[in-house]
Amino acid sequence: MKALVLSSGGVDSTTALALAVSRYGKDNVIALSVSYGQKHDKEIQAAKAVSAFYGVEQLFLDLSKIFQYSNCSLLQQSTEEIPEESYARQIEKTEGEKL
């Protein structure tokens, strides 16, 4: 049995990957990282480093075409800046309404 772990390079997915390697062994774990056209490559670089550290196979899924017409602030083509305030503050400002 193989385990597939979604790996963003963050704390949560790194912990999940470590647990999977501990339980199934590195030869039975595959890390999957997703590129969605994000403004920076820190996530992908961190995920690569984590996968290399644990010695697991890593696959990449490119979803950037799906988001090519989006103006989400996280995307390369966006004209919007990434908000620097907390998500909780953003919700508070809109009283929970989605814009």
PDB file as gemmi writes it, atoms N, CA and C in Angstrom:
CRYST1    1.000    1.000    1.000  90.00  90.00  90.00 P 1                      
ATOM      1  N   MET A   1       0.829  -1.175   0.000  1.00  0.00           N  
ATOM      2  CA  MET A   1       0.000   0.000   0.000  1.00  0.00           C  
ATOM      3  C   MET A   1       0.879   1.246   0.000  1.00  0.00           C  
ATOM      4  N   LYS A   2       0.531   2.199  -0.851  1.00  0.00           N  
ATOM      5  CA  LYS A   2       1.245   3.477  -0.910  1.00  0.00           C  
ATOM      6  C   LYS A   2       0.371   4.554  -0.287  1.00  0.00           C  
ATOM      7  N   ALA A   3       1.025   5.509   0.358  1.00  0.00           N  
ATOM      8  CA  ALA A   3       0.327   6.666   0.927  1.00  0.00           C  
ATOM      9  C   ALA A   3       0.680   7.888   0.097  1.00  0.00           C  
ATOM     10  N   LEU A   4      -0.320   8.665  -0.254  1.00  0.00           N  
ATOM     11  CA  LEU A   4      -0.125   9.912  -0.986  1.00  0.00           C  
ATOM     12  C   LEU A   4      -0.420  11.061  -0.025  1.00  0.00           C  
ATOM     13  N   VAL A   5       0.564  11.939   0.142  1.00  0.00           N  
ATOM     14  CA  VAL A   5       0.419  13.063   1.071  1.00  0.00           C  
ATOM     15  C   VAL A   5       0.536  14.362   0.285  1.00  0.00           C  
ATOM     16  N   LEU A   6      -0.467  15.220   0.418  1.00  0.00           N  
ATOM     17  CA  LEU A   6      -0.409  16.534  -0.195  1.00  0.00           C  
ATOM     18  C   LEU A   6       0.624  17.351   0.570  1.00  0.00           C  
ATOM     19  N   SER A   7       1.634  17.844  -0.132  1.00  0.00           N  
ATOM     20  CA  SER A   7       2.762  18.494   0.523  1.00  0.00           C  
ATOM     21  C   SER A   7       2.952  19.916   0.019  1.00  0.00           C  
ATOM     22  N   SER A   8       2.668  20.884   0.912  1.00  0.00           N  
ATOM     23  CA  SER A   8       2.852  22.294   0.566  1.00  0.00           C  
ATOM     24  C   SER A   8       4.180  22.830   1.082  1.00  0.00           C  
ATOM     25  N   GLY A   9       4.830  22.060   1.941  1.00  0.00           N  
ATOM     26  CA  GLY A   9       6.066  22.526   2.567  1.00  0.00           C  
ATOM     27  C   GLY A   9       5.816  23.217   3.890  1.00  0.00           C  
ATOM     28  N   GLY A  10       4.556  23.352   4.274  1.00  0.00           N  
ATOM     29  CA  GLY A  10       4.206  23.981   5.546  1.00  0.00           C  
ATOM     30  C   GLY A  10       4.260  22.996   6.700  1.00  0.00           C  
ATOM     31  N   VAL A  11       4.004  23.503   7.883  1.00  0.00           N  
ATOM     32  CA  VAL A  11       4.103  22.696   9.095  1.00  0.00           C  
ATOM     33  C   VAL A  11       3.138  21.509   9.084  1.00  0.00           C  
ATOM     34  N   ASP A  12       1.881  21.754   8.719  1.00  0.00           N  
ATOM     35  CA  ASP A  12       0.884  20.683   8.758  1.00  0.00           C  
ATOM     36  C   ASP A  12       1.205  19.555   7.780  1.00  0.00           C  
ATOM     37  N   SER A  13       1.505  19.910   6.532  1.00  0.00           N  
ATOM     38  CA  SER A  13       1.768  18.861   5.548  1.00  0.00           C  
ATOM     39  C   SER A  13       3.101  18.169   5.823  1.00  0.00           C  
ATOM     40  N   THR A  14       4.068  18.886   6.384  1.00  0.00           N  
ATOM     41  CA  THR A  14       5.339  18.258   6.751  1.00  0.00           C  
ATOM     42  C   THR A  14       5.123  17.234   7.858  1.00  0.00           C  
ATOM     43  N   THR A  15       4.278  17.585   8.820  1.00  0.00           N  
ATOM     44  CA  THR A  15       3.953  16.645   9.897  1.00  0.00           C  
ATOM     45  C   THR A  15       3.242  15.419   9.337  1.00  0.00           C  
ATOM     46  N   ALA A  16       2.293  15.640   8.439  1.00  0.00           N  
ATOM     47  CA  ALA A  16       1.573  14.516   7.821  1.00  0.00           C  
ATOM     48  C   ALA A  16       2.539  13.614   7.048  1.00  0.00           C  
ATOM     49  N   LEU A  17       3.477  14.224   6.340  1.00  0.00           N  
ATOM     50  CA  LEU A  17       4.455  13.442   5.583  1.00  0.00           C  
ATOM     51  C   LEU A  17       5.343  12.625   6.528  1.00  0.00           C  
ATOM     52  N   ALA A  18       5.795  13.253   7.602  1.00  0.00           N  
ATOM     53  CA  ALA A  18       6.630  12.546   8.585  1.00  0.00           C  
ATOM     54  C   ALA A  18       5.885  11.368   9.193  1.00  0.00           C  
ATOM     55  N   LEU A  19       4.609  11.571   9.517  1.00  0.00           N  
ATOM     56  CA  LEU A  19       3.806  10.485  10.089  1.00  0.00           C  
ATOM     57  C   LEU A  19       3.627   9.338   9.090  1.00  0.00           C  
ATOM     58  N   ALA A  20       3.403   9.688   7.836  1.00  0.00           N  
ATOM     59  CA  ALA A  20       3.238   8.655   6.804  1.00  0.00           C  
ATOM     60  C   ALA A  20       4.525   7.867   6.617  1.00  0.00           C  
ATOM     61  N   VAL A  21       5.661   8.556   6.584  1.00  0.00           N  
ATOM     62  CA  VAL A  21       6.952   7.870   6.440  1.00  0.00           C  
ATOM     63  C   VAL A  21       7.194   6.963   7.635  1.00  0.00           C  
ATOM     64  N   SER A  22       6.880   7.450   8.826  1.00  0.00           N  
ATOM     65  CA  SER A  22       7.053   6.656  10.042  1.00  0.00           C  
ATOM     66  C   SER A  22       6.185   5.400  10.018  1.00  0.00           C  
ATOM     67  N   ARG A  23       4.975   5.549   9.526  1.00  0.00           N  
ATOM     68  CA  ARG A  23       4.028   4.421   9.532  1.00  0.00           C  
ATOM     69  C   ARG A  23       4.249   3.438   8.382  1.00  0.00           C  
ATOM     70  N   TYR A  24       4.502   3.972   7.161  1.00  0.00           N  
ATOM     71  CA  TYR A  24       4.551   3.110   5.978  1.00  0.00           C  
ATOM     72  C   TYR A  24       5.947   2.909   5.401  1.00  0.00           C  
ATOM     73  N   GLY A  25       6.916   3.723   5.826  1.00  0.00           N  
ATOM     74  CA  GLY A  25       8.264   3.659   5.261  1.00  0.00           C  
ATOM     75  C   GLY A  25       8.370   4.553   4.040  1.00  0.00           C  
ATOM     76  N   LYS A  26       9.548   5.125   3.842  1.00  0.00           N  
ATOM     77  CA  LYS A  26       9.708   6.128   2.773  1.00  0.00           C  
ATOM     78  C   LYS A  26       9.430   5.585   1.375  1.00  0.00           C  
ATOM     79  N   ASP A  27       9.647   4.302   1.150  1.00  0.00           N  
ATOM     80  CA  ASP A  27       9.399   3.723  -0.170  1.00  0.00           C  
ATOM     81  C   ASP A  27       7.915   3.563  -0.479  1.00  0.00           C  
ATOM     82  N   ASN A  28       7.092   3.745   0.526  1.00  0.00           N  
ATOM     83  CA  ASN A  28       5.648   3.589   0.347  1.00  0.00           C  
ATOM     84  C   ASN A  28       4.894   4.911   0.479  1.00  0.00           C  
ATOM     85  N   VAL A  29       5.624   6.009   0.417  1.00  0.00           N  
ATOM     86  CA  VAL A  29       5.004   7.330   0.542  1.00  0.00           C  
ATOM     87  C   VAL A  29       5.361   8.178  -0.664  1.00  0.00           C  
ATOM     88  N   ILE A  30       4.374   8.873  -1.188  1.00  0.00           N  
ATOM     89  CA  ILE A  30       4.568   9.805  -2.302  1.00  0.00           C  
ATOM     90  C   ILE A  30       4.050  11.166  -1.855  1.00  0.00           C  
ATOM     91  N   ALA A  31       4.842  12.198  -2.086  1.00  0.00           N  
ATOM     92  CA  ALA A  31       4.426  13.567  -1.779  1.00  0.00           C  
ATOM     93  C   ALA A  31       3.889  14.203  -3.065  1.00  0.00           C  
ATOM     94  N   LEU A  32       2.767  14.882  -2.955  1.00  0.00           N  
ATOM     95  CA  LEU A  32       2.168  15.577  -4.093  1.00  0.00           C  
ATOM     96  C   LEU A  32       2.144  17.067  -3.788  1.00  0.00           C  
ATOM     97  N   SER A  33       2.779  17.854  -4.645  1.00  0.00           N  
ATOM     98  CA  SER A  33       2.803  19.309  -4.486  1.00  0.00           C  
ATOM     99  C   SER A  33       2.067  19.950  -5.649  1.00  0.00           C  
ATOM    100  N   VAL A  34       1.343  21.022  -5.347  1.00  0.00           N  
ATOM    101  CA  VAL A  34       0.496  21.673  -6.335  1.00  0.00           C  
ATOM    102  C   VAL A  34       0.983  23.090  -6.608  1.00  0.00           C  
ATOM    103  N   SER A  35       1.169  23.377  -7.882  1.00  0.00           N  
ATOM    104  CA  SER A  35       1.474  24.732  -8.316  1.00  0.00           C  
ATOM    105  C   SER A  35       0.201  25.294  -8.917  1.00  0.00           C  
ATOM    106  N   TYR A  36      -0.205  26.462  -8.435  1.00  0.00           N  
ATOM    107  CA  TYR A  36      -1.446  27.049  -8.921  1.00  0.00           C  
ATOM    108  C   TYR A  36      -1.211  28.425  -9.532  1.00  0.00           C  
ATOM    109  N   GLY A  37       0.075  28.751  -9.775  1.00  0.00           N  
ATOM    110  CA  GLY A  37       0.414  30.053 -10.333  1.00  0.00           C  
ATOM    111  C   GLY A  37       0.712  31.080  -9.258  1.00  0.00           C  
ATOM    112  N   GLN A  38       1.100  30.610  -8.084  1.00  0.00           N  
ATOM    113  CA  GLN A  38       1.362  31.499  -6.959  1.00  0.00           C  
ATOM    114  C   GLN A  38       2.492  32.485  -7.262  1.00  0.00           C  
ATOM    115  N   LYS A  39       2.439  33.640  -6.573  1.00  0.00           N  
ATOM    116  CA  LYS A  39       3.396  34.721  -6.799  1.00  0.00           C  
ATOM    117  C   LYS A  39       4.826  34.338  -6.461  1.00  0.00           C  
ATOM    118  N   HIS A  40       4.999  33.463  -5.546  1.00  0.00           N  
ATOM    119  CA  HIS A  40       6.349  33.073  -5.144  1.00  0.00           C  
ATOM    120  C   HIS A  40       6.478  31.560  -5.204  1.00  0.00           C  
ATOM    121  N   ASP A  41       7.700  31.090  -5.195  1.00  0.00           N  
ATOM    122  CA  ASP A  41       7.901  29.638  -5.252  1.00  0.00           C  
ATOM    123  C   ASP A  41       8.361  29.076  -3.909  1.00  0.00           C  
ATOM    124  N   LYS A  42       8.179  29.849  -2.825  1.00  0.00           N  
ATOM    125  CA  LYS A  42       8.600  29.385  -1.500  1.00  0.00           C  
ATOM    126  C   LYS A  42       7.926  28.072  -1.125  1.00  0.00           C  
ATOM    127  N   GLU A  43       6.639  27.948  -1.426  1.00  0.00           N  
ATOM    128  CA  GLU A  43       5.918  26.722  -1.075  1.00  0.00           C  
ATOM    129  C   GLU A  43       6.522  25.512  -1.773  1.00  0.00           C  
ATOM    130  N   ILE A  44       6.732  25.630  -3.075  1.00  0.00           N  
ATOM    131  CA  ILE A  44       7.267  24.506  -3.849  1.00  0.00           C  
ATOM    132  C   ILE A  44       8.694  24.177  -3.412  1.00  0.00           C  
ATOM    133  N   GLN A  45       9.505  25.205  -3.173  1.00  0.00           N  
ATOM    134  CA  GLN A  45      10.886  24.970  -2.738  1.00  0.00           C  
ATOM    135  C   GLN A  45      10.911  24.275  -1.369  1.00  0.00           C  
ATOM    136  N   ALA A  46      10.050  24.704  -0.467  1.00  0.00           N  
ATOM    137  CA  ALA A  46       9.984  24.071   0.855  1.00  0.00           C  
ATOM    138  C   ALA A  46       9.515  22.625   0.731  1.00  0.00           C  
ATOM    139  N   ALA A  47       8.518  22.382  -0.108  1.00  0.00           N  
ATOM    140  CA  ALA A  47       8.014  21.018  -0.302  1.00  0.00           C  
ATOM    141  C   ALA A  47       9.099  20.121  -0.891  1.00  0.00           C  
ATOM    142  N   LYS A  48       9.883  20.645  -1.826  1.00  0.00           N  
ATOM    143  CA  LYS A  48      10.998  19.871  -2.399  1.00  0.00           C  
ATOM    144  C   LYS A  48      12.017  19.512  -1.328  1.00  0.00           C  
ATOM    145  N   ALA A  49      12.343  20.480  -0.474  1.00  0.00           N  
ATOM    146  CA  ALA A  49      13.333  20.239   0.585  1.00  0.00           C  
ATOM    147  C   ALA A  49      12.832  19.195   1.577  1.00  0.00           C  
ATOM    148  N   VAL A  50      11.550  19.262   1.932  1.00  0.00           N  
ATOM    149  CA  VAL A  50      10.972  18.304   2.874  1.00  0.00           C  
ATOM    150  C   VAL A  50      10.967  16.902   2.268  1.00  0.00           C  
ATOM    151  N   SER A  51      10.550  16.796   1.004  1.00  0.00           N  
ATOM    152  CA  SER A  51      10.534  15.490   0.333  1.00  0.00           C  
ATOM    153  C   SER A  51      11.934  14.909   0.234  1.00  0.00           C  
ATOM    154  N   ALA A  52      12.908  15.745  -0.077  1.00  0.00           N  
ATOM    155  CA  ALA A  52      14.295  15.286  -0.159  1.00  0.00           C  
ATOM    156  C   ALA A  52      14.779  14.821   1.212  1.00  0.00           C  
ATOM    157  N   PHE A  53      14.427  15.567   2.254  1.00  0.00           N  
ATOM    158  CA  PHE A  53      14.838  15.204   3.616  1.00  0.00           C  
ATOM    159  C   PHE A  53      14.330  13.810   3.977  1.00  0.00           C  
ATOM    160  N   TYR A  54      13.071  13.535   3.663  1.00  0.00           N  
ATOM    161  CA  TYR A  54      12.493  12.232   3.994  1.00  0.00           C  
ATOM    162  C   TYR A  54      12.779  11.170   2.939  1.00  0.00           C  
ATOM    163  N   GLY A  55      13.354  11.566   1.817  1.00  0.00           N  
ATOM    164  CA  GLY A  55      13.717  10.607   0.776  1.00  0.00           C  
ATOM    165  C   GLY A  55      12.533   9.971   0.089  1.00  0.00           C  
ATOM    166  N   VAL A  56      11.457  10.749  -0.086  1.00  0.00           N  
ATOM    167  CA  VAL A  56      10.255  10.212  -0.726  1.00  0.00           C  
ATOM    168  C   VAL A  56      10.122  10.744  -2.146  1.00  0.00           C  
ATOM    169  N   GLU A  57       9.431   9.993  -2.962  1.00  0.00           N  
ATOM    170  CA  GLU A  57       9.127  10.436  -4.323  1.00  0.00           C  
ATOM    171  C   GLU A  57       8.197  11.638  -4.236  1.00  0.00           C  
ATOM    172  N   GLN A  58       8.408  12.590  -5.132  1.00  0.00           N  
ATOM    173  CA  GLN A  58       7.549  13.774  -5.146  1.00  0.00           C  
ATOM    174  C   GLN A  58       6.973  13.976  -6.542  1.00  0.00           C  
ATOM    175  N   LEU A  59       5.684  14.177  -6.592  1.00  0.00           N  
ATOM    176  CA  LEU A  59       4.990  14.476  -7.834  1.00  0.00           C  
ATOM    177  C   LEU A  59       4.514  15.923  -7.789  1.00  0.00           C  
ATOM    178  N   PHE A  60       4.346  16.507  -8.972  1.00  0.00           N  
ATOM    179  CA  PHE A  60       3.898  17.893  -9.067  1.00  0.00           C  
ATOM    180  C   PHE A  60       2.662  17.969  -9.944  1.00  0.00           C  
ATOM    181  N   LEU A  61       1.709  18.766  -9.522  1.00  0.00           N  
ATOM    182  CA  LEU A  61       0.482  18.987 -10.271  1.00  0.00           C  
ATOM    183  C   LEU A  61       0.395  20.476 -10.566  1.00  0.00           C  
ATOM    184  N   ASP A  62       0.345  20.825 -11.847  1.00  0.00           N  
ATOM    185  CA  ASP A  62       0.287  22.224 -12.249  1.00  0.00           C  
ATOM    186  C   ASP A  62      -1.162  22.605 -12.554  1.00  0.00           C  
ATOM    187  N   LEU A  63      -1.741  23.423 -11.696  1.00  0.00           N  
ATOM    188  CA  LEU A  63      -3.119  23.871 -11.871  1.00  0.00           C  
ATOM    189  C   LEU A  63      -3.199  25.328 -12.313  1.00  0.00           C  
ATOM    190  N   SER A  64      -2.087  25.899 -12.728  1.00  0.00           N  
ATOM    191  CA  SER A  64      -2.058  27.324 -13.061  1.00  0.00           C  
ATOM    192  C   SER A  64      -3.019  27.694 -14.184  1.00  0.00           C  
ATOM    193  N   LYS A  65      -3.251  26.810 -15.137  1.00  0.00           N  
ATOM    194  CA  LYS A  65      -4.194  27.100 -16.227  1.00  0.00           C  
ATOM    195  C   LYS A  65      -5.609  27.329 -15.700  1.00  0.00           C  
ATOM    196  N   ILE A  66      -5.962  26.599 -14.667  1.00  0.00           N  
ATOM    197  CA  ILE A  66      -7.301  26.717 -14.095  1.00  0.00           C  
ATOM    198  C   ILE A  66      -7.522  28.109 -13.513  1.00  0.00           C  
ATOM    199  N   PHE A  67      -6.456  28.707 -12.972  1.00  0.00           N  
ATOM    200  CA  PHE A  67      -6.573  30.003 -12.309  1.00  0.00           C  
ATOM    201  C   PHE A  67      -6.094  31.172 -13.164  1.00  0.00           C  
ATOM    202  N   GLN A  68      -5.864  30.952 -14.451  1.00  0.00           N  
ATOM    203  CA  GLN A  68      -5.272  31.991 -15.302  1.00  0.00           C  
ATOM    204  C   GLN A  68      -6.125  33.254 -15.435  1.00  0.00           C  
ATOM    205  N   TYR A  69      -7.413  33.157 -15.229  1.00  0.00           N  
ATOM    206  CA  TYR A  69      -8.278  34.334 -15.363  1.00  0.00           C  
ATOM    207  C   TYR A  69      -8.671  34.938 -14.016  1.00  0.00           C  
ATOM    208  N   SER A  70      -8.139  34.381 -12.962  1.00  0.00           N  
ATOM    209  CA  SER A  70      -8.439  34.881 -11.622  1.00  0.00           C  
ATOM    210  C   SER A  70      -7.546  36.062 -11.279  1.00  0.00           C  
ATOM    211  N   ASN A  71      -8.055  36.963 -10.487  1.00  0.00           N  
ATOM    212  CA  ASN A  71      -7.255  38.091 -10.022  1.00  0.00           C  
ATOM    213  C   ASN A  71      -6.978  37.961  -8.517  1.00  0.00           C  
ATOM    214  N   CYS A  72      -7.003  36.749  -8.024  1.00  0.00           N  
ATOM    215  CA  CYS A  72      -6.706  36.494  -6.613  1.00  0.00           C  
ATOM    216  C   CYS A  72      -5.317  37.040  -6.290  1.00  0.00           C  
ATOM    217  N   SER A  73      -5.185  37.693  -5.168  1.00  0.00           N  
ATOM    218  CA  SER A  73      -3.926  38.347  -4.805  1.00  0.00           C  
ATOM    219  C   SER A  73      -2.750  37.389  -4.658  1.00  0.00           C  
ATOM    220  N   LEU A  74      -3.004  36.106  -4.535  1.00  0.00           N  
ATOM    221  CA  LEU A  74      -1.922  35.127  -4.383  1.00  0.00           C  
ATOM    222  C   LEU A  74      -1.284  34.714  -5.704  1.00  0.00           C  
ATOM    223  N   LEU A  75      -1.892  35.103  -6.820  1.00  0.00           N  
ATOM    224  CA  LEU A  75      -1.455  34.631  -8.128  1.00  0.00           C  
ATOM    225  C   LEU A  75      -0.510  35.611  -8.823  1.00  0.00           C  
ATOM    226  N   GLN A  76       0.381  35.068  -9.645  1.00  0.00           N  
ATOM    227  CA  GLN A  76       1.387  35.863 -10.363  1.00  0.00           C  
ATOM    228  C   GLN A  76       0.774  36.987 -11.185  1.00  0.00           C  
ATOM    229  N   GLN A  77      -0.300  36.714 -11.880  1.00  0.00           N  
ATOM    230  CA  GLN A  77      -0.875  37.704 -12.797  1.00  0.00           C  
ATOM    231  C   GLN A  77      -1.771  38.718 -12.096  1.00  0.00           C  
ATOM    232  N   SER A  78      -1.947  38.599 -10.805  1.00  0.00           N  
ATOM    233  CA  SER A  78      -2.862  39.477 -10.080  1.00  0.00           C  
ATOM    234  C   SER A  78      -2.364  40.917 -10.027  1.00  0.00           C  
ATOM    235  N   THR A  79      -3.318  41.838 -10.106  1.00  0.00           N  
ATOM    236  CA  THR A  79      -3.003  43.253  -9.927  1.00  0.00           C  
ATOM    237  C   THR A  79      -3.185  43.656  -8.463  1.00  0.00           C  
ATOM    238  N   GLU A  80      -3.632  42.727  -7.639  1.00  0.00           N  
ATOM    239  CA  GLU A  80      -3.881  42.981  -6.222  1.00  0.00           C  
ATOM    240  C   GLU A  80      -2.655  42.624  -5.386  1.00  0.00           C  
ATOM    241  N   GLU A  81      -2.464  43.368  -4.309  1.00  0.00           N  
ATOM    242  CA  GLU A  81      -1.409  43.052  -3.355  1.00  0.00           C  
ATOM    243  C   GLU A  81      -1.917  41.998  -2.376  1.00  0.00           C  
ATOM    244  N   ILE A  82      -1.020  41.179  -1.864  1.00  0.00           N  
ATOM    245  CA  ILE A  82      -1.392  40.201  -0.846  1.00  0.00           C  
ATOM    246  C   ILE A  82      -1.693  40.960   0.447  1.00  0.00           C  
ATOM    247  N   PRO A  83      -2.879  40.759   1.030  1.00  0.00           N  
ATOM    248  CA  PRO A  83      -3.223  41.473   2.265  1.00  0.00           C  
ATOM    249  C   PRO A  83      -2.231  41.126   3.382  1.00  0.00           C  
ATOM    250  N   GLU A  84      -1.876  42.124   4.160  1.00  0.00           N  
ATOM    251  CA  GLU A  84      -0.943  41.895   5.255  1.00  0.00           C  
ATOM    252  C   GLU A  84      -1.658  41.752   6.594  1.00  0.00           C  
ATOM    253  N   GLU A  85      -2.967  41.984   6.600  1.00  0.00           N  
ATOM    254  CA  GLU A  85      -3.696  41.836   7.846  1.00  0.00           C  
ATOM    255  C   GLU A  85      -4.198  40.401   7.985  1.00  0.00           C  
ATOM    256  N   SER A  86      -4.568  40.041   9.167  1.00  0.00           N  
ATOM    257  CA  SER A  86      -5.014  38.670   9.426  1.00  0.00           C  
ATOM    258  C   SER A  86      -6.335  38.389   8.713  1.00  0.00           C  
ATOM    259  N   TYR A  87      -6.570  37.117   8.477  1.00  0.00           N  
ATOM    260  CA  TYR A  87      -7.827  36.700   7.860  1.00  0.00           C  
ATOM    261  C   TYR A  87      -9.000  37.109   8.751  1.00  0.00           C  
ATOM    262  N   ALA A  88      -8.826  36.962  10.062  1.00  0.00           N  
ATOM    263  CA  ALA A  88      -9.882  37.344  11.006  1.00  0.00           C  
ATOM    264  C   ALA A  88     -10.222  38.827  10.864  1.00  0.00           C  
ATOM    265  N   ARG A  89      -9.218  39.675  10.684  1.00  0.00           N  
ATOM    266  CA  ARG A  89      -9.452  41.114  10.525  1.00  0.00           C  
ATOM    267  C   ARG A  89     -10.178  41.396   9.207  1.00  0.00           C  
ATOM    268  N   GLN A  90      -9.823  40.684   8.143  1.00  0.00           N  
ATOM    269  CA  GLN A  90     -10.494  40.875   6.861  1.00  0.00           C  
ATOM    270  C   GLN A  90     -11.984  40.535   6.976  1.00  0.00           C  
ATOM    271  N   ILE A  91     -12.298  39.466   7.665  1.00  0.00           N  
ATOM    272  CA  ILE A  91     -13.692  39.059   7.856  1.00  0.00           C  
ATOM    273  C   ILE A  91     -14.418  40.093   8.707  1.00  0.00           C  
ATOM    274  N   GLU A  92     -13.744  40.567   9.736  1.00  0.00           N  
ATOM    275  CA  GLU A  92     -14.335  41.572  10.620  1.00  0.00           C  
ATOM    276  C   GLU A  92     -14.705  42.835   9.833  1.00  0.00           C  
ATOM    277  N   LYS A  93     -13.820  43.278   8.937  1.00  0.00           N  
ATOM    278  CA  LYS A  93     -14.063  44.481   8.156  1.00  0.00           C  
ATOM    279  C   LYS A  93     -15.279  44.352   7.250  1.00  0.00           C  
ATOM    280  N   THR A  94     -15.543  43.161   6.769  1.00  0.00           N  
ATOM    281  CA  THR A  94     -16.688  42.951   5.864  1.00  0.00           C  
ATOM    282  C   THR A  94     -17.895  42.382   6.602  1.00  0.00           C  
ATOM    283  N   GLU A  95     -17.780  42.285   7.919  1.00  0.00           N  
ATOM    284  CA  GLU A  95     -18.834  41.691   8.743  1.00  0.00           C  
ATOM    285  C   GLU A  95     -19.217  40.296   8.258  1.00  0.00           C  
ATOM    286  N   GLY A  96     -18.224  39.573   7.771  1.00  0.00           N  
ATOM    287  CA  GLY A  96     -18.433  38.201   7.329  1.00  0.00           C  
ATOM    288  C   GLY A  96     -18.945  38.058   5.908  1.00  0.00           C  
ATOM    289  N   GLU A  97     -19.244  39.168   5.261  1.00  0.00           N  
ATOM    290  CA  GLU A  97     -19.745  39.105   3.892  1.00  0.00           C  
ATOM    291  C   GLU A  97     -18.597  38.859   2.931  1.00  0.00           C  
ATOM    292  N   LYS A  98     -18.828  38.028   1.955  1.00  0.00           N  
ATOM    293  CA  LYS A  98     -17.827  37.770   0.910  1.00  0.00           C  
ATOM    294  C   LYS A  98     -17.967  38.831  -0.155  1.00  0.00           C  
ATOM    295  N   LEU A  99     -16.835  39.352  -0.579  1.00  0.00           N  
ATOM    296  CA  LEU A  99     -16.863  40.405  -1.610  1.00  0.00           C  
ATOM    297  C   LEU A  99     -16.791  39.813  -2.988  1.00  0.00           C  
TER     298      LEU A  99                                                      
END                                                                             
